[in-house]
Amino acid sequence: MSGMNPIPFVTAALALAATDWSIYRGNPALQGLATSTLPDRPELLWTFAAEAGIVSSPAVADGVVYFGSDDYKLYAVDVETGEKRWSFTTEDIIEAPPLVHDGVVYFGSSDFWFYAVDAATGELRWKKETDDRVLGGANVTPAPGGGTWVVVGSYDTHLYCFDAKTGDDVWRYKTDNYVNGTPAILGDRVIFGGCDAGLHVVSASTGKRLDKVELGDDGHIAGSVGLADGKAYFGHYGNAFVCIDLDSGKTEWSYPSQRAFFSSPAIAEDRVVFGGRDKRLHCARRSDGESLWTFKTRRKVDCSPVVSGDRVVFGSGDGWLYVLALEDGKELWSYEIGQSIFSSPAVADGKILIGCNDGRLYVFGAK
């Protein structure tokens, strides 16, 4: 892919307000970085009980947290009070993280539909049918002639691009297997991993392939790809976490493991943090992939961590929510919820918001 402009690290255009976490992983490049400052000892502020487990990762915008549940509903809940604003019912479980953009919540369901609902009222704006489940989140990109497009993947092997206002089809891009994660976007490029063991780079304006990096027979990518400085960071089912140079399409380094990676990375200035199915949270140096530290939990870590200043926030299948020091992986704080955590945290307005398999959304902060 010679001639591509390098992708910068965090820019003002990528950074969200400290009070918001309106997109999965915090910005369109899916870097897992929060601009909000957390208290030294977070306290449980409130919980909200859905009617089934919560795998969907929450989004926060304008004082409201949005999340899906295995009870087939998308919820909108007041961040300060924990009171329900509204709920929207689909025909199957909602594992996808919602996207909130310009007063609309976009999300997919296992009922094969992708929805756009009014963020204030929960009323349906439009919906589009795919041919299989939609488990990943959506991302947004400016339309060439004005307006906004929404991009989302489906288990039907396609990446879809819809007009954000009308839901009209713009383009669709076919892969050779499931599209499970959320696509990353920067400039005119959509970058995502497929269960066809490839890293796909697609033109946002045309939907045409710019590149596909083959990862080998076992390189199925179930998580989302994080972007920084012209590099793509992600783990895959070939028991490796890798850094790919997007200009050359070559693997810069590969971090091996005994188990697969499902977690999406958090990309700090000089290091990258990611969970593993080996029951550990890993931290590697960005320049060469050397291990800086690991933190062992009791179960797999499919949750995607968030870096907030000098801290890392993540949950584990062991039922604990952890805050570690980014520098050395030392545990600073933890809270036992008791059931598996596969939802990834949102960090906004000094709060940690995370769903759990026990059917509750938990919110921690300073009282």
Secondary structure as the mmCIF struct_conf table of DSSP 4:
data_model
#
loop_
_struct_conf.conf_type_id
_struct_conf.id
_struct_conf.beg_label_comp_id
_struct_conf.beg_label_asym_id
_struct_conf.beg_label_seq_id
_struct_conf.end_label_comp_id
_struct_conf.end_label_asym_id
_struct_conf.end_label_seq_id
TURN_TY1_P TURN_TY1_P1 SER A 2 GLY A 3
HELX_LH_PP_P HELX_LH_PP_P1 MET A 4 PRO A 8
BEND BEND1 PHE A 9 VAL A 10
TURN_TY1_P TURN_TY1_P2 ALA A 12 LEU A 14
HELX_LH_PP_P HELX_LH_PP_P2 ALA A 15 ALA A 17
TURN_TY1_P TURN_TY1_P3 ALA A 18 THR A 19
STRN STRN1 TRP A 21 TRP A 21
BEND BEND2 ILE A 23 ILE A 23
TURN_TY1_P TURN_TY1_P4 TYR A 24 ARG A 25
BEND BEND3 GLY A 26 ASN A 27
TURN_TY1_P TURN_TY1_P5 PRO A 28 ALA A 29
STRN STRN2 LEU A 33 ALA A 34
BEND BEND4 SER A 36 SER A 36
HELX_LH_PP_P HELX_LH_PP_P3 THR A 37 PRO A 39
BEND BEND5 ASP A 40 ARG A 41
STRN STRN3 GLU A 43 ALA A 49
BEND BEND6 GLU A 51 ALA A 52
BEND BEND7 SER A 56 SER A 56
HELX_LH_PP_P HELX_LH_PP_P4 SER A 57 PRO A 58
STRN STRN4 ALA A 59 ALA A 61
TURN_TY1_P TURN_TY1_P6 ASP A 62 GLY A 63
STRN STRN5 VAL A 64 GLY A 68
TURN_TY1_P TURN_TY1_P7 ASP A 70 ASP A 71
BEND BEND8 TYR A 72 TYR A 72
STRN STRN6 LYS A 73 ASP A 78
TURN_TY1_P TURN_TY1_P8 VAL A 79 THR A 81
STRN STRN7 LYS A 84 THR A 89
BEND BEND9 GLU A 91 ASP A 92
BEND BEND10 ALA A 96 ALA A 96
HELX_LH_PP_P HELX_LH_PP_P5 PRO A 97 PRO A 98
STRN STRN8 LEU A 99 HIS A 101
TURN_TY1_P TURN_TY1_P9 ASP A 102 GLY A 103
STRN STRN9 VAL A 104 GLY A 108
TURN_TY1_P TURN_TY1_P10 SER A 110 ASP A 111
BEND BEND11 PHE A 112 PHE A 112
STRN STRN10 TRP A 113 ASP A 118
TURN_TY1_P TURN_TY1_P11 ALA A 119 THR A 121
STRN STRN11 LEU A 124 GLU A 129
BEND BEND12 ASP A 131 ASP A 132
BEND BEND13 GLY A 136 GLY A 136
HELX_LH_PP_P HELX_LH_PP_P6 GLY A 137 ALA A 138
STRN STRN12 ASN A 139 PRO A 142
TURN_TY1_P TURN_TY1_P12 PRO A 144 GLY A 145
BEND BEND14 GLY A 146 GLY A 147
STRN STRN13 THR A 148 GLY A 153
TURN_TY1_P TURN_TY1_P13 TYR A 155 ASP A 156
BEND BEND15 THR A 157 THR A 157
STRN STRN14 HIS A 158 ASP A 163
TURN_TY1_P TURN_TY1_P14 ALA A 164 THR A 166
STRN STRN15 ASP A 169 LYS A 174
BEND BEND16 ASP A 176 ASN A 177
BEND BEND17 GLY A 181 GLY A 181
HELX_LH_PP_P HELX_LH_PP_P7 THR A 182 PRO A 183
STRN STRN16 ALA A 184 LEU A 186
TURN_TY1_P TURN_TY1_P15 GLY A 187 ASP A 188
STRN STRN17 ARG A 189 GLY A 194
TURN_TY1_P TURN_TY1_P16 CYS A 195 ALA A 197
STRN STRN18 GLY A 198 SER A 203
TURN_TY1_P TURN_TY1_P17 ALA A 204 THR A 206
STRN STRN19 ARG A 209 GLU A 214
TURN_TY1_P TURN_TY1_P18 ASP A 217 ASP A 218
BEND BEND18 GLY A 223 GLY A 223
STRN STRN20 GLY A 226 ALA A 228
TURN_TY1_P TURN_TY1_P19 ASP A 229 GLY A 230
STRN STRN21 LYS A 231 HIS A 236
TURN_TY1_P TURN_TY1_P20 TYR A 237 ASN A 239
STRN STRN22 ALA A 240 ASP A 245
TURN_TY1_P TURN_TY1_P21 LEU A 246 SER A 248
STRN STRN23 THR A 251 PRO A 256
BEND BEND19 GLN A 258 ARG A 259
BEND BEND20 SER A 263 SER A 263
HELX_LH_PP_P HELX_LH_PP_P8 SER A 264 PRO A 265
STRN STRN24 ALA A 266 ILE A 267
BEND BEND21 GLU A 269 ASP A 270
STRN STRN25 ARG A 271 GLY A 275
TURN_TY1_P TURN_TY1_P22 ARG A 277 ASP A 278
BEND BEND22 LYS A 279 LYS A 279
STRN STRN26 ARG A 280 ARG A 285
TURN_TY1_P TURN_TY1_P23 ARG A 286 ASP A 288
STRN STRN27 SER A 291 LYS A 296
BEND BEND23 ARG A 298 ARG A 299
BEND BEND24 CYS A 303 CYS A 303
HELX_LH_PP_P HELX_LH_PP_P9 SER A 304 PRO A 305
STRN STRN28 VAL A 306 SER A 308
TURN_TY1_P TURN_TY1_P24 GLY A 309 ASP A 310
STRN STRN29 ARG A 311 GLY A 315
TURN_TY1_P TURN_TY1_P25 GLY A 317 ASP A 318
BEND BEND25 GLY A 319 GLY A 319
STRN STRN30 TRP A 320 ALA A 325
TURN_TY1_P TURN_TY1_P26 LEU A 326 ASP A 328
STRN STRN31 GLU A 331 GLU A 336
BEND BEND26 GLN A 339 GLN A 339
BEND BEND27 SER A 343 SER A 343
HELX_LH_PP_P HELX_LH_PP_P10 SER A 344 PRO A 345
STRN STRN32 ALA A 346 ALA A 348
TURN_TY1_P TURN_TY1_P27 ASP A 349 GLY A 350
STRN STRN33 LYS A 351 GLY A 355
TURN_TY1_P TURN_TY1_P28 ASN A 357 ASP A 358
BEND BEND28 GLY A 359 GLY A 359
STRN STRN34 ARG A 360 GLY A 365
#
